[in-house]
Amino acid sequence: MKPDISSQEDIKLLVDTFYNKVQTNATLGYIFNDVAKLNWDEHLPKMYSFWGSLLLQEHSYQGNPMQIHVELSKITTMSSVEFSEWINLFYQTVDELFEGEIASEAKIRAANIARLMQHRIEIIK
C-alpha cells in the first residue's frame, strides 16, 4: 500500500515529480519553459506552498494563480487540450506516489482548479 499525502516532504515529492513530467511533456513543456520562461527555483517553492495550503491547511500560499494563468492565456493557447493533459499528468503522478483520502482530495482539487481556470480563460476570449 502506498502512503497518503501527510507532510511537506510529501508535497515536495508530488510537486517535483509532477513538474519534472510537465517540463518534458510535448503538450505542456513549451508553455512553462518557452512561453512563461519559468524560473523553476522560484516556481517550485510557490507550488509547495500552494499545495501545502490546499491539502495540509498550512495557510502559507499568497498569490493569484487565476490571474497569472489568464495573462498567460493571452500569449499562448490554453484550451481543453492543455488542461486535460495537465490533469492527466497530475492524476498519474498522484497515483504513482500516493493513495488515500488526501491523495484523492488532491486529484479532486486539481480537476476543479483546472476546470475553473479553463472556464475563466474561455469567457475572457
C-alpha positions in Angstrom: 0.0 0.0 0.0 1.2 3.5 -0.9 1.3 6.2 1.8 -1.2 9.1 1.8 0.0 12.7 1.4 0.6 13.8 5.0 3.7 16.1 5.2 5.5 18.9 3.5 8.0 16.3 2.2 5.1 14.5 0.5 4.0 17.8 -1.1 7.5 18.4 -2.4 7.7 14.9 -3.8 4.4 15.3 -5.5 5.2 18.8 -6.9 8.8 17.9 -8.0 7.7 14.7 -9.7 4.7 16.3 -11.4 6.7 19.3 -12.7 9.5 17.1 -14.0 6.9 15.4 -16.2 5.4 18.8 -17.2 8.8 20.2 -18.3 9.3 17.3 -20.7 5.7 16.9 -21.9 5.2 17.6 -25.6 1.9 19.4 -24.9 2.8 21.4 -21.8 6.6 21.8 -21.6 6.8 24.7 -24.1 4.2 26.7 -22.1 6.2 26.5 -18.9 9.7 26.6 -20.4 9.5 28.7 -23.6 6.4 30.9 -23.1 6.3 31.6 -19.4 10.0 31.1 -19.1 9.6 29.9 -15.5 12.5 30.1 -13.1 11.9 26.7 -11.6 13.9 27.6 -8.4 11.3 30.3 -7.8 8.2 28.5 -9.1 8.5 25.2 -7.2 8.5 26.7 -3.7 5.4 28.6 -4.7 3.8 25.3 -5.7 4.9 23.6 -2.4 3.2 26.4 -0.6 0.1 26.3 -2.8 -0.5 22.6 -2.5 0.5 22.5 1.2 -2.1 25.2 1.8 -4.8 23.3 -0.1 -4.1 19.8 1.2 -2.4 20.3 4.6 -4.0 23.5 5.7 -0.7 25.2 6.0 -2.1 28.7 5.0 1.3 29.6 3.6 0.3 30.5 0.0 -0.2 34.0 -1.1 -0.8 34.7 -4.8 -3.4 34.8 -7.5 -2.9 31.8 -9.8 -6.1 32.6 -11.7 -4.8 36.0 -12.8 -1.4 34.6 -13.8 -3.0 31.9 -16.0 -5.4 34.4 -17.6 -2.5 36.6 -18.5 -0.5 33.7 -19.9 -3.5 32.6 -22.0 -3.3 35.9 -23.8 0.0 34.9 -25.3 -0.4 31.1 -25.8 -3.1 28.6 -26.4 -4.6 27.2 -23.2 -7.5 25.1 -24.3 -9.2 21.9 -23.1 -6.2 20.0 -24.7 -3.7 21.6 -22.4 -5.8 21.5 -19.3 -6.7 17.8 -19.9 -3.0 17.0 -20.3 -2.3 18.9 -17.1 -5.0 16.9 -15.2 -3.9 13.6 -16.7 -0.2 14.2 -15.6 -1.3 15.3 -12.1 -3.5 12.2 -11.7 -0.8 10.0 -13.0 1.7 11.5 -10.5 -0.6 11.2 -7.5 -1.5 7.6 -8.4 2.2 6.6 -8.8 3.2 8.0 -5.4 0.2 8.0 -3.0 -3.2 6.7 -2.2 -5.7 7.7 0.5 -8.1 10.4 1.4 -5.7 13.3 0.9 -4.4 11.9 -2.4 -8.0 11.6 -3.6 -8.6 15.2 -2.4 -5.5 16.4 -4.4 -7.0 15.0 -7.6 -10.4 16.5 -7.0 -8.9 19.9 -6.2 -6.6 19.8 -9.2 -9.5 18.9 -11.6 -11.7 21.7 -10.1 -8.9 24.2 -10.4 -8.2 23.3 -14.0 -11.9 23.4 -14.9 -12.3 26.8 -13.2 -9.2 28.2 -14.9 -10.2 26.9 -18.3 -13.7 28.4 -17.9 -12.4 31.7 -16.8 -10.0 31.8 -19.8 -12.8 30.9 -22.2 -15.1 33.6 -21.0 -12.5 36.4 -21.5 -11.8 35.4 -25.1 
